[in-house]
Amino acid sequence: MWTIWKEELYKIITRKIIWLGVFLLLAFVTTRLYEESSQYTTVIDGRIYQGKDAILRDKALTGHYAGVLTKELVAKVHKEYGFFYYDPVSGKAANNYVSRLITENFTNFMQTEGSNPDEIHFREGADWTNNCAYLLENEIRLDYVYGWNDFVEMYILSMLALFIILILGLSPSFAEEYQLKTADLLRTTRHGKKKGIWMKILAGLCFAVLLTLLVCAYLWVIYLIVYGTQGLNASAVLVNFATPYGYCPESVLGFLLYVTALGVLGVVLLTGIVLGISASCRSPFLAVIFSIACFLLPVLWLNVLLPMRLLGITLSRCITHFMTSMPVYLPMSTGFAIPLEQIILHLGIALTVAAGGLCLGYFRYRNF
């Protein structure tokens, strides 16, 4: 039985499109991280630092203020360093990270061009209450999280790119045998209509999960090398895509592990969908087209069809829950401010669809 598994795994591994895509993806991530870290700039006590030295200086400075975020700490940072902004000539940072963290979270910085400090001021009244107050009321732990902010963005982008690569690599799994007219021959073998099919499915699933784990490990390693471990114990709400209004692990480390797990689950779901479609198509080309269409359908729903209000509120809400449980949105679902009960619902939907896709692949190939 394991011979079938090994042969199917070998077929997937030898598809050059997968390794070309992974190489280009990792090369892009590595090059971008190198450029980001080498051009990183900070200003401390009037002196400009750049590159690795700037990161180390900012980490040390932020470590000096690390701890529970309070109104007094915000005032102290502002008094000592002022607001963060970008130099209008060079476009580089004209202040340090601890000032940037305070400026981005407690001022109107995001509503300005960010190059004129005179336009920047602390939020007031309802604006402060709605956007800043929670940061001072929930014992938020401050520390250097710049690199982990960047990690989350690149991880989500990498997962989406990896999903496309896996669609191209897994779509031929069943459809290619229809096209080569070898499916009937394979199904006449001893286990060809039962265990053999599950071995083929297991091979695709194992490859997809293992490749995802390797890509995740690579991303973790290169970011740890550049930014170290400082900030992993800070509060997750200081990181992009984390939100205080839905379920979110408290620490940055917990949040990153949670996002990583969502990416791996997204790959399991994607594999089930792709293999189900592959077993339902007579050619690899059609399998790729339909798989990509299904992958992008949630984007079409949320950005085009949902705003048109073609269906009732209840039905639209149910469809939206389903769509945001799909691979294209699952790794970034933390940004939707979803409570724990709905997160569990979404994970249940994802696992159910994954199992349904794998079963569809089994029965369609067996009886095609």
N, C-alpha and C positions, 0 to 999 in steps of 0.2 A: 504493500500500500504506500509506504513512504517513498517508493521509487517514483510514483506518479507525482507526489509532492515535490520531490527534488527536481524532476524533469520540468514541471510547470514553473517552479521557482527559477530554474536556469533560463527558461524562455523569457521570463520577465527581466531577469538581471542582464541578459544580453541585448536588451533593447537600448540602442545607443542614445535615443532621444531622451531617455530618463537621465542618463549620466551627463549628457550635454547640458540639459536644463539645470540639474543640481549644481554642476560646476559653475555655470553662469550665475546662478542664484547666490552661491556662497562667495564667488569672486566679487559680485556686486556688494554684498553685505560687508565683506572684509574691507574692500576699497573705501566704501562709504564711512565705515567706522574709523579707518586710518585718517581719512580726510577730516572727519569731524573732530577727532582728538588732536590732530596736528594743527588745526586752525582755531582750536578752543582758546579764548582770550579772557583774561580777567584783570581787573585793576584793583589793587590793594594798597592803601596809603599812598596813592598817587603814582605807584609804579606799575607798569604794564608787564604781564606775564603771558606767555603763549605756549601752546602744546602741552606736553606731559607735565612740565613745571607748573603751568597754570592750573591743571587739574589737581595736582598735589597741594598747591597753595589754597585753592578753593575748598578742598576736602578738609584741610587743617583748620581753615577759618570757620567753616560751617560746624566742624566738630567742637569748636570753642563755644558755639551757641546751641549745640545739640541738647535736646530735652523737651519738656512740655512747652508747647507754643502758647504764649500769653500776650495780653495786650501790652504789658510792660516790655516784653522782649521785642515786639514789633516796633514800639516807640524807640527803644534803645538802638536797634539796627538802623532805623531811619535817621536818628540823630547822629550816629557815627559814620554812616556811609551814604545817606540820601537815597534817592530812588534809582532804580536800574533803568538804563536806556541804551540805545545804540548810537554810536557816533555817526552823525549824518554824512560825514566825508568818507570814512573807511567802512562803515557799516558793521563794525565790530563792537563788542560789548564795551561800554564805558563805565562798568562797575563790576562787582563780584557776584558770586552765586547767592550768598545769603541775602544780599540786597535784592537780587532778582526774584528769589522765592517770596520775599515780603511784598515786593512791588506787584508781581503777577497775581497774588492771591488777595491783596487788600486794597488795591487801587483800580482806577479806570484804565490801566495800562493797555488792556486788550482792546479798548475802544479808541485808542490813539494810534498814531503811526509808530510810536515807540522811539522816536528820534529827538523829541523835544521835551526835556524834563519839566519845563514850565507848564506843559499841558497835563501833566500827571498829578493826581491828588488822591487822597484817601476817599474811599466810598463813604457816603453819608446816608443817614435816615433809613428808609426802607431798602435802599440799594445795599447798604451795609448789612442790614438784618437778613436779607434774602441770600446774599452771596458770600458773606464773610463771617458772620457771627458764629456759625456752627464750628468753625476752625478754632475758636477760642473757648468753646463750651464743652468739648468732648475729649479733652486731654490729648490733643494731637501731638505726636512726637516728631519734632523737626530734626532733620539730618540731611546729608548730601544725597539727593536722589536723582541728580541730573542724568547720570548714565543709565539708570533703570527706567527713567522716563523714555529715553531713546530706545532702550531695549524693547519695551512693550510695543512701541510703534513699529520697529523693525521686525519683531516676532510676528505680529499680525500680518504685515506685508509679506513676510517670508512664507507663512502658512498658506496664504492665498495663492502665491506663486507655486508653492509645492503642490497644492491641490490641482492646479492646471497641469503640472508635470505628471502627476499620478493619473489624471484622466487620460492623458495621451499614452501613458505606459500600460494601464490596466484595461482600457477599452477593447483591445484586440483579444483578450483572454478567451472568450467563447466565440465571438464573431469571426475571428480569424480562421477557426476550425470549420465554420460553415462555408466560408469562402474557399478554403483549400479542399473542401469536401472530405475532411478526415474525421468529422464528428461521428458519422455513422460507424466508421471502423472502430473508433475509440469506445463507443458505447456497446460494442459487441464483446468487449473483453470481460473478464470474470467479474470485476467490480465497476465496470464502465458506466452502469446506470445507477449506482448507489454511492458507495464509499469513494470511488474514483472521482466523482464530481465534487464531493466535499473536500477531497484532498486538493483539487484545483482551486477551490474557493479559499481554503486555508492558506495555500501558498500565496495567493494575492493579498490576503489579509495580513499575513506575517510580514511580507515584504513591505507593504505600505506602512505598517506600524513601526517596523525596525528602521526604515529609512527616515521616518519622521522623528524618532527618538535620536537618531544620529545627528540630524540637522539641528534639533533642539539642543543637544549636548554641545555641538560646535558653537552655536550662538551663545550659550551660557559661558563657555570657556573663554571666548574672545572678549566678551564684555567684562568678565571677571579679571582678565589680564589687564585691561585698560583702566577700569574703574574700581577694581578691588571689591571688598565686601562692605565697605562703609555705606550706610543708608539702608541696608536690608532690614534693620530693625526699626526703621522709621515708620510712620503711619502711612498706610496704602493710599489714603485720600489725597496725598501730595503727588501721586502719579497719575498721568493721563489715563483715561478709560476707567479709572476707579471713581466711584461715586458714593457719597454718604447716604443717598436716598434709596439704595437697593442693597442686595446682599453683596458683601465685599469682605474678604479676610482683613484683619486689622493691620498686620504688618506688610511691608513691601515684599518680604520673602514669601509670605503666605499668598499674597496676591499673584506674584510671578509664577509660583508653583500651580496655582489655580488656573491661570491663563494657559500655562503649558499643558495642563491636563485637558482643558477644553480643546486645544489644538489637536491632541492625540485622539480624543473622542470624535472630533470632526473628521479625522482621517478614517476612522472605523466606519462612520456614517457614509462618508464619500465612497469608500470601497464597496459597501453594500449596494449603494445606488448604481455605481458604475458597472459592477458585475451583473446586477439585475438587468440593466439596459443592454449590456454586451450579449447576454444570453437571449435577448429578444430581438436582436438585429442580425441581418444576414451578412453585413459587411462591417469591417472595422471602421471605415470612414463614417458610416451612419451612426455607429456606436459612439464615436468621438463627438459628432455633431449633437446628438441627443443628450449626451452626458454634459456637454458644456451648456446646452440650453437649460437643462434641469438645474445645473449649478448656478446659473445667472438668473433664473426665474424669480427667486426671492427679491433680488435687486429691482427687477421690473415691477414686482408687486408693490414694494414699499415706496418706490420713487415715482411710479407712473399710475398704476391701477388704483392703489389705495386712495390717493388724493382725489381721484375722480368720483369716489363715493358711489360706485355702481351697485354695491350690495348694502344690506342693512348693517347697523352698528354691531350687533352681536355676531353675525356671520363674518364680518370683516375682522373683528377682534380675534375670532378663532383662527381664521386664516393667517393673520399676522403672527399669532403665537407659533403656528406651524412653520411659517416662513423664517422666523428668527431663530428657529431651532435647527435650520439647515446649515451645511458646512460653511457657506460663504459668510454667515453672520455669527456662527457659534463661537469662534475664538474671540470675537469682539463684543459678545453679549453683555459683558460687564458694564459697558458704556450706556446700556439702555435703562439703567436704574431699576432692575428687576428684583422684586423681593424673593426671599428664599423659596417660598411655596411655588412661585412661577419658575424659578431656576430648576427645581426638582421636576416640574411639569415638562420643561423644555428638554431636560436630560432624558426623561422618560420617552418623549416623542422621538428624540434622536436615536435612542437605542431600539425603539420599536420599528422605526423606518429602516434602520440598518439591518435588523433581523429580517424584516420583510423583504428587503432588497436581496439579501443572501438567499432566502428561501425561493424568491422569484427566479433568481439565477439558476438554482438547482433544478426546479421543476420545468422551467422553460428549456433548459439544455437537455434535460432527460427526455422530454416529450416533443422537442422541436420537430 
